[in-house]
């Protein structure tokens, strides 16, 4: 039994249900009872024990890869069912702009951003002292990293503060895109400075000049150990938050914990073992910083451009729209695309041509509110029509 057979078997077991789905989506007089219930799909989920048994039955000989594909298919189906169940459980209860605004910037996130900013100021001073005492290029790279941390903390603090002060006249759709823009600026700076440090490290690595010295070893180790401990504590605090800015800060604190540890090791080994170890560690650190923050900048740039949501999420929106009201004849178009850190959604519905404006408006507005209650959605647009023969709207 391969994946294709599994799909055929599933289709044959749900022919009647599929018939109801088609009637619901394509038109006709539809009652509430004719909508497919999510409980029907939940009953068809495979448990972990069933998936293990399925893999065992189809394993053996050359069938191991095929068994893995079959299990993967049913796991993906379970994920889709869970997603649809989440949509089915949505009940509108006081969804308003205040909830979304408060979700964008919690008091905990503001405290973490401000705390990270103050800590970065202190750690920058300590690292500058350590770099002056040692002359180690690895520690100098770490100090430059802290300078960028301070810059990033300042950017995120002020963008977060601006987001909490909406002005519906100057910024009708809010200021949520200030956060990813700040992250792009910060990431670009990190990548640029990391590349500059890497160039200097390569110059020292291949040349005869090595400038590091460790006359104050205990002081240096003490300063760097305090820095590593403080950054790791901030990482533990920030990783509990889900806001994008705090997630970036948590990644930054973890990176600093690693880079500071490598920095002190490179400085000590470069002084006690071989001079070329210090610039070599600096090259590794600079390359790591450049790669990580270059990838972060690229990720947020793509989000600002407007990449389409994944097919599973489009399925989720289609299911929500198709089951919103029994008078909906067809879901013509469903789009969702990134617009900053969240998604914009566009849904085109087909309603009876003789329906009153009041009823059509109520159906469209309630669906818009329901879609905007999803945490991934920034704003939803619902277009109402009475036929599907026209060219799709907003096609380029």
Order of alpha helices (4+ residues) and beta strands (2+ residues): alpha-alpha-alpha-alpha-alpha-alpha-alpha-alpha-alpha-alpha-alpha-alpha-alpha-beta-beta-alpha-beta
